[in-house]
Amino acid sequence: MLYQVKTGDTLNAIAARFYGDSSKASWIANQNQLANANLIYPGQQLELPDLPAKEATLVSPALLSALCPALNASDLSYFCKALDLDLPKAQITPPLCVAHFMAQTAHESAGFSQLRENLNYSASALTSLFSKYFVGADVNNYARQPEKIANRIYANRMGNGDEQSGDGWAYRGRGIIQLTGKANYQAFSRDWGIDVVNQPDLVAADPVLAVASGCWYWQRHNINAAAQADDLTKVTKLINGGTNGIEDRAHLLGIAKQQMGLN
């Protein structure tokens, strides 16, 4: 697959991100016939070689395609590689855990197609959903202005500063389980060794980090235990805080189990 080099990237860092092993930088250098592995630049396109066939995949293209039918072939490849890299890091490897994880994240991200929170709300929607954050304020001054809405509703919580700080927009929901709030971005950065505090949009732009943030949330909330008990309601509450969309989550879980031979 192709990878576009970002500011601050090194071949070692790219290899560690995509293969879990910085020494595999030599694979990338050889694949791209780089005379000097230290000379890469932002915007450069690198071909990342496939993992050896003996390294089995946790999530097959067939499984991901069944859950996320709108993904094109390129995105399927990117996300399958990301899942195979990140799931083991978070101990999401038992088949039932993988099935529940894939069903929940497919629901949360609309089939891995919505990796940034949609905050384009009308005045009536703001009143219905977020009235407590607009006490003393005219919602009409915020309607259909996602940045202003984020800065308002996420102000002074989850590690964010006040409305004027811009933290609400900077640290809005991203990734396959919508990582939200500066404190969560800081904790994810610390635990996984990748700075998404200074570059928060990487959580949506980079498939590996979009998946990794979901794995981090799953592991941090010990969702494996509920998944191994095959308790869809508990898994959903740990992800959602309630049971919103549980019918679709159940449908997707059924698809995952069928694809994985767990029925």
N, C-alpha and C positions, 0 to 999 in steps of 0.2 A: 504494500500500500504506500501511497505518497504521504509525506509529512512536510508541512511548511515550517521552516525554522523560525522561532520567535526570539525576541530580544533576550539575551542572557542565556540562551541554550548552549550547551556543549554536547558533543557526541556521547560522552559518558552519561550526562544527565538524560539525554534522549533514550539511550540504551537502558538505563535504570528504570525509566518511566514505562517503556513499552515491553521490556523483557524481564524486568526485575533483576537485572545483572549488568552493571556498568561495563564489565569486561567485554560485553557483546558489542561495544562501540566498533570493534574491528570488523564485525559483520557489516555494519552500516558503511564504514569506510570502503571496504572491498566492494560492496554492492554498487556504490556510487563512484568508484574509481577516483577516490580523493587522494591527491598527491600529498596533501598535508591535512591530517585529521583535525588539526587545531584551527583551521581556517574555514569556518562556516559563517554564514551571514543571514540576518533576518530576511525572510522572504524566499530564501533558497528552498527548492523542492528536493527532498531526499526520498529515495525509494527504500522502504524498510523491508528487509527480507523476512519471509515467513519463518515461523518456528519450525524446527524439525518435526516430521510427521509423527515421531514416537512420543512427542509431548501431547498427550490427549487433551481435548478441549472440554471444559465444563459446560459451556453453552455453545451448542452447534448453530450454524447459520439457519438450519431448518427450524429450530426452536425459537430463535430470535425473530425470524421472519413470520412464524405463526402468531407470535404475540404482537409484533410490530410490522404489520403488512405494508405500511407506507414507506418503510425504509428502502432506499435504493441499495444496489449491490455494494457500492463503495462504503456507505455508512454501515451496512451489515458487517463488513470486514473489519472496519475500525472498532465497532462496539464489541464484536466477538473477541478481538484481541484484548481490548480493555477489560472485559469481564474475566477472561482467563488470567489476566495479570492481577486484577484487584480482588477478586473473590477469595482466593487463597490467603491473601494478606489479612483478611478480616475473618478467617475461619468459616466462610460461607461455602462449605464444600459438601456436606451431607446432601444427598439428592432432594429430600423434602425441603431443606433450607433453600437450596438453589431454586426450586420450583416456586416457593412462596416469595422469595426475593424478586424473581423475574416477573411474577404476576403483579406484585405490588408496585414495582417500579414502572412497569409498562402502563399501569393505570395512572400513576402519579404524573408521568411525563407524556401522556397521550401517545403511547407507542414510541417513546424515545424521540419524539419530534418537537416537544416543547420543553426546552432546557432553560428558559428564562421565564420568570413569573410574569403573567399578564396582569397589568394593573390599569388597564384602559377602561375604567369604570365610569358609568353615567352618574349624574347627581342622585337619581333614585336608587341606584345600586349602592352608592356610598352610604346613603341614609339607611338602607336596609341591612347592609353587612357590617358597616364600621361606624355606626352612629356615636358610639362612646368616644371615638377619637376626634369628633368634630363638634363637641360641645362648645358653644360660643363662636363657632366659625361657620361661614357660609359655604356649604358644599359646592355651590355653583362656581366658586372660585377655584375649585380643584377638579371638577368633572372633566374627564377625557384628557387629563394631564398626568400621565403615569409617574413622572419624576416627582412632581409636587405631592401626589398621593402617597408614594412610598416614603418620602421624607416626613410626611405627617403621621401616617399610621404606625411607622416603625420607630418614631422618635423616642428617645429616653428609655429604651428597653432593649434587651438582648445585646447589651454592650454598646449600643449606638448612642451618639450624641443627640443634641436637640434637633429640631426641624431644620434649622439653618446650617447644621453641620454637613448635610448631604449624605450622612451615613445610611439613611433609610434606602436611598436609591443605590448607593454604592454596594450595599450588602443585602440587596433584595434577593428573593429566592432564585437559586440556580441549581442545575444538575438534575439527576433523575429522581431525587427526593427533595428538591428545593431547599438547599442549604440557605439559611436566612439569619441575618444579624451578625454584626461585627464579632461578637464573642465566639460564635460558632465558626466563623472564618478563621479566627485566631487559633481556636482549639484544633481545627482540622489541619491548619498549617503546621502547628506544633507536633501533632501526633503522626502526620504522614510526611513531614520534612519537606513540604513544598509551599512556597510563599504565595498564597492566594489573597493575602491581606492587601498587598500593594498591587496585585493584578487580579482582582476578584472575578473579572469576566472570563478568566481561564477556566473557571468551574463550568461554564456553559460552552465555551469555544473548543476545549480540548476533551475529546471523548473519554480519555483515561481519567481525567479529573472529574468529569461529570459522573462517571461510574464510581470513582474512588470516594467521592463525597457521600454517595448513597451507601456504599459499603461502610464507611466510617460511622454514619448515623446508625445503621443497623447494628453494628458491633457495639457502639457506645450505649445503646438501649437494650442490649442483650436479647435481640429479637429471635435469635436462633432457638432459644428455649421454647418459645411459643410455636415456632415453625416446625420444630421436631415433634411437637405434640399435635401437629396438624390442626392447630386452633386458629382458624381464619379470623374469627371475631377479635381475638386478643392481638393477633398480628396487626390487623387493621387499626385497632385502637392505639397501638404503639406507634404506628406510622402517622395516623390521621388525627388522633385525639378523640375520635368518635367512630362512627361506622358509615360515614358518607361514601357512597359509591360501592357499597359492599357487594351488590349484585354483579357489577362488572368485574370486581376483583375476584369473585367466586368463578365467574365465567373464564377469566384469564387463567386462574389457577387450574381449572379443569383442562384447559388447552395445554398448559405446561406439563401437567401430570401425564397427559396422553402422549405428548411428544417424548417424554422421558421414560415412558413405560412404567409409571407409578400407579396406574389405575388397577 
